[in-house]
Amino acid sequence: MKNTGKKELVGTEGKLLLDMIRRLNHRNATDNLLKLITKTHPADTAWVFRHLSDHERKEVFNILAQTDQVGEFLKELDESIMVPLIENLTPQFMADVISEMASDDAADIIEVLPPDFATEIRSRMEQEDREEVDELLQYHPESAGGLMSPDFMSLDEELSVGEAIAKVQERSAEKEMVFYLYITFGEDKLAGVVSLRELLTNPPDRKLKNIMRENVLSVTTDMDQEEVAHVISQYNILAVPVVDGNYRLVGIVTVDDIIDVMREEATEAFFQMAGAGKDREILLKSTTENALIRAPWLFASWIGGVMALFIIGHFEEELTQVLALASFIPIIMGMGGNIATQSSTIVVRGIATGRINMEEFSKIIFKEMRVGIILGVLYGGFLGVLAFFGYAEPKLLGLVVGLSIFFSMAMAATVGTVIPLILKRLDIDAAVATGPFVTTAIDILGVLAYFMIAKFFLNL
């Protein structure tokens, strides 16, 4: 759990902290720097580290490593910053640090370290700590098993309320989220749940099985983290129990972990929709790495541009006859691409939040198609009138432009809706549809339709 006893700094105060740490480090004021770090929340120190140079990070971290908050600090760091810092430490030092951390946080750190170094650290850990971490490492990091904490409070259903209160008082310091007390029977199988409030307001001699709620919400170890996040947000709970294939209670996922998951998933989706890959730490990458991550996504736009180039070249004779046609190509491509991105984003977000019922596939498509038609009529009319009064010849240019905008926007809204829904049906991440792929397809189809309409009405 995060240390909440210290104030978290943001904005101007955060920048002031950054300047102070830089100045103290530059002056080699080790004692003052050590005092400042000790008084600062680890999350704020981690924020500062994002803005330090590699050399500054190493120097400040050597001082920070002397404090007892090094473990809290490491779990707040971005992976690309954390790994190089840890690799400079000894396996024994890291084993001591990790042993003091919550096992789920320890597993997250070991997961991203080079395998040889991680093995050395694990070999120096106490057997009990190592076994807890190893149990978590067997699950996929983005599953409920990879997220869960094994430090939860469970009580046998045959205990009385008085006995249960005594156990809570004895063991609660080392457990997470004791607001919920999970009741088990037999070989740790989940039977129900009792809130701490319910426990304290019942008679001491009453059995837990007589006061527990049996229909307890739970998730399985292999459930994807996005689905776990949906469960917790849907039912507004602080934690959800995790069970294995035998319905044995093995851990809990708490809301603070889910907040991180939601932020990560949203960041990935935004990057994918913008065509910038899905690496959440792209801003911390070098210039070369940044370019290499984004290059493949831009390839779709490049292909689209080349195809549009060939389409325009194919209609070169028509353009020569009516040069005014060239003036409207950018707006036709732009309006189609924009409405396609809007529709795709709305659908992708609706899928992510559960607001879209996949059984109403056609209803969603026709709704967005109607939106595209309405907006197409509106903007097609505006642009058609502009073309009619702006260009004396040919007389039907306004009609051609208006129809092209109408068709482009209606088609774009439909395609921008259909593609994410199809990808969802195929169990493919729908966010990839809203990047360059949809807008590129719309640009090509929009330009092609524009010239076909112009050729038909202008007898070119």
N, C-alpha and C positions, 0 to 999 in steps of 0.2 A: 504493500500500500504506500501511497505517496505521503511524504511528510507534510502535514497540513499545519504544523505549528509555526511556520514562517511565512511571511507575506510574499506573494508572487509579484514580481515587478513586470510592468508592461509599458509600452510606449516610451515616453520621454525618460522615465525612471530607468528603463532598461538600457537606453542609450547612454545615460549617465553612468550606469554600472559598467558598461563596456569601456567607456573612456577611463574610468578609475582603475579598472583591472589592467588596461594597457599601460597607463602611466606608472602604476606601481611595479609592474613587471619590467618596464624599461629602466626604472631606477634601481632594480634589484632589491626592492623593499619587501623581502620575503616574509618577515613577521607581520607586517601590515596587510600584505596580500592574503596571508593565511587566515588572519582574523576576519577579513572581508568575505572570503569564500565560506568560512564557517558560519557566518551570519546570513548568508544568501541561500535562498531556496535552490535545490539542485536543478529544477526546471529552468530557472533564470540563468544559472551558470551554463547550462546546456545551450540556451539561446545565445549567450555571449560567445560560446565556442564556435558557433556557425559563422561568426563575423571576424574571427581571428585568423591570422595566417597560420600555415602549417608549423612554422618555427615557434610562433607565439603559443600555439596549442600545446606543443610538447613541453615548453618551459612552464606554463601555468599548470598543466596536468601533473608535472613532477611535484609541484607544491600541493595540489589538490589531493594527490594520492596519499598524503600524510594525514588526511582527515578521516573521520569515521563515516563520512557521507559519500565515499567514492562509489559504493554500490548503487545508491540512489541516483547518483549523477550519471553513471554509465547507462542505466536503463532509460534515461531521458534523452540520451544522445542519438543522433542519426547514425545509421549503420556505417555509412561511408566515412564518418569522422571517428566513430568508436573503434573500429577494427584496427586501424593503424596505431592508435594510442595503446590498445591492449597488447598488441604484438611486441611492444617494447618492454613489457612487464615480464616477470618470471612466472612460470606455471604455479609455483607454490604461493606466490602473492595472490594470484588470481583465484586459486583454489580457496584461500582464506576469505577473500572478498565474496566470492560466489556462495560460500557456505553460510554467510550471514544474510543472504538475500532470500526473498520468497522463491520457492522452487520453480514457479512458472516464469518469473523474471530471469532466474539463473538459466533455465532451459533456453529462453529466447536469446540470451547472449551466447551460450555455447553453440547454438544452432548456426550462427553466422560466422563463427571463427574458422580459420583453416583447420581441416580435420586432424592433422598431426598435433597441433597446439592444443586443440580441444581435448584430444585423448590424453595428453600429458596433464592437463588441468584435472580431468576426471579421475585420473589415477592417484592424484594427491588429495582428493576429497575424502571425507569420512564416508564409510560404507552406507550409512542411512541416508545421507544427503545425496550421494551418488545414485542410489537406487531410485529416489524420488525424481531426480532429474532425468535419469534414463527412461523411466516410465513415461514421462511427458514427451521425450524425444522420439518415441516410437510412433507418435501421431503426426499427421501432416500439420505444419505450422499454421495453416489457414483453416483448420477444422476446429470443432468444439474441443476435441482432445488436446490440440495444440495450444488453445487459449486458456484452458481451465486451470484452476488452482486446486491442488489436493489438500490445502489447509482449510477445511471446512468443518463445521460443527455438526456431528451426527449423533443421534441418541437412539437406543433400543426402545421399541414400542412398549416393552414391559416395565420400563422405569416409571416411577411415580413422579409427579410434578416436583416434589421436594428434592428427590434424588437428582432430577434433571437440573434443577437450579444449582445444586452443589457442584455438579460437573461443569456447568457453564462458568461458574465463578472460578473453578480450578483451571480450566483449559482455554478460556476465551481470549487470553492475551496473545496466544500463538495462532489464532484462527482468523479467517477473513469473514466478513459479513455475518456476524452472529445475530443480526436482526431476524434471520431465518434459521430455524433449527430443523434439520432434516431427520425424519424418523425412519428407522430401518428395522427389518426383521430377518431372521435366518442369517444367511451369509452376506450381510450388508446390502440386502435388496431394498430399494426405495419403497417405503410404505405410505409416507405422507409428509406433511410439513406443519410446523407450529411456529407462529411468530413469537418473538421475545415478549411482546405485550400479552399475548394469550397465555404464555407460560406463567407470567407473574400475576395474572388475575384469576387463576384457577386454584382450587384447594390443593394443599400439599400432598394429600393422599390419593388424588385422582391419577389414574394411569394415562400415559401419553397417548396410547392407542384410542382412548375415549375422547380426547380433545383435538386430535390432529385432523387436518383436512386431507382426505384420501386422494382426491383428484388433483394431484400435484402436477404442475406443468414441468416437463423435462425435455432435454435434448440428448441425442446420441453422440458418441465420441467422434463419429465420422461425418457429422453434419457440418456443412460449409459455414464459415464464420459469418457470411452475409445473411444466411438463414437464421443463425443464432441471434444476430443483431435485430432482425425483423421480429423474432419472438419476444425479445426483451422490450423493444420499443412498442410493439403492438399491445402488450399486456401491462406496461408500465411497472415492471418489477425491478428490484435492485440486483437480483442474482437469479440464475437458473441452474438447477442441478443437472449434472451430466452423468448418463448411465451407459454401461457397456451392453453388449449383445445379450447378456443374461439379466439385464435390468439391475445390475449391481451398481450402487452409487460410487463413482470414482472421483468426482470433483465438482466444482461449481465455476460458472463463468459470471463474473461480476460486471456491473454497469460501467465501471471505469475502464475496463478492457474493451467493452463494446463501443464506448465513445471513440476510442482510438481506431477501432475497426471501421466505424462509420466515416470517420475522417479520411482514413486510408482508401476506402472504397470510393468515396466521393471524389477524392483527388485523382485516383486512377481513371474514373469515368470522365472527369473534366479533361484530363490530358488526352484520352482516347478520342473524345469528341472534337478536340481541337487538332487532332492529328499529330500529337507530340509523344506518342508511345504511352506507356503506363508506368514508367519508372517514377516513383514518388519523390525520389531524391535527385531529380534531374538538375535542379538548380545548384546542387553541390558538386556536380560532375565537372570535369575539366572541359575546356572548349571543344577539344577533339571528341571526347566521349559524348558530349551534348549533341554535336553535329551528327555523329554516327547513329545515335538513338533516333533522331528525328528524320534522317535521310530516307529510310524505307517508307515511312508514312507519306512523305512528300512525293514519292514515286507515282502514286495514284494520280496526284494532281498533274504531274508532268505528263503522264500518259494521256490524261484527259485533254491537256492543252495541245498535245501533238495531234490527237484525233480531231479536235476542234479546228486545228490549223488545216488539216486535210479536207475537212468538210467545207470550210470557207474557200479553200483553194478550188474545190470541185465546182463551186458556184461562182467562180471568178468572172465568168462571162455575164452572169446576171448582175453581179456587183458593178461591172463596168457600165452596164446599161442604166442602172439606178444607183448612183453612188450614195444616195441618202440612206440606203439600207444599212450601210456600214456604221452609221451614227448610232443605231439603236441596238447593235449587238451587245455592248457592255451591260446595258440596263436589263435586257432580256435575260442574260446569263445571271446577272446579280440578283434580280428579283426571284428567279426560280431557285437559285442556290440558297437564298436567305429563308424563304418559306419552307424549303425542304429541311434545313437545319432546325428551324422552329418546331416543325412537326416531329422530327426524329427525337429532338431533345425532350419534348413533352411526353412522347411515348416511352422513351428510355427511362425517364424519371418516374413515370406512372408504373412501369414494370417493377422498378427498384423498390417503390414504396407500397406495392401491392394494390394500387388504386385502379389498375387495369385488370379486368377479368379476361383471361385468355380464351374463355369459352364464348365471349362476345366479339370474336375476331372481326367479323364483317361489320358489326355496328361501329366499332372504333374507326375502321377504314373509311366507311361512308360519311362519318361525322367530319373527319379531317378533309375528305374530298369536298364536302359542301363548304367548309371553311375556305378551301382553295378556290372554289368556284366564285364565292362571294367576293373575296379579295381580288381575284382575277378580273371580275367584271368591273370592280371599283377602279383598280389601277390601270387596267386595259382601256377603260373609258377615258381616264385622265390623259394617258399617253397617246391614245388615238386622236383625241381632240388637239393635243399639242402638235402631233405630226401633221394633222390636216391643215391647221392654220400656219404652221411653220414652213411647210414645203408645198409649193403650188403644184408641182408635178412629182410623181404621178398622182392623180386625184384619189386613187384608192390606197395610197400609202398609209393613211390614218387607219383604215379598216385592217390592213395587213398587220400593222404594229399592234393595234388593239387586240386582234384575235390571237396574235403570237404571245402577248403578255398573258392573256386569259388562259390559253392552252398551257403555257409554261408553268404558271402558278398552280393551276388545278392539277396538272400532272405531278408537279414537284411535291405538293402536299400529300398526294396519294402515295407516291413512291417513298417519300420520307417516312410515311407511316407503315407501309407494308414491309419494308426491309427489316426494321428492328423486330417486328412481330414474327416474321418468318425465322429470323435468327434465334429468337427466344424459343420458338417451337422446335428448332433443331438443337436446342441447348447450347447455343453459342452466345458469347457475351454481346448483347445488343448494342453496347456503347460504341463498338467499332464501326457501326453503321453511320454514325453521325459525324465522322471525320471527313477526310477528303473523298471517301468512296461515294457517298450519296451526292455531295455537291458536284463532284466531277461527272457523275452519270447524268445529273440534271443539266449541267452545262452543255454536254454533248447533245442530249435529246432536245434541249431548248433551241440550240442553234440550228439543228437539223429541221425541226418543226418550223422555225422561222422562215428558212429559205424555201421549204416546200410550200408553205402558205403564200409566200411572196411570188413564187413561180406560178402558182395556180391563179391567183387573183390579178396579177399584173401581166399575165401571158408572156412570161419571159422564156 
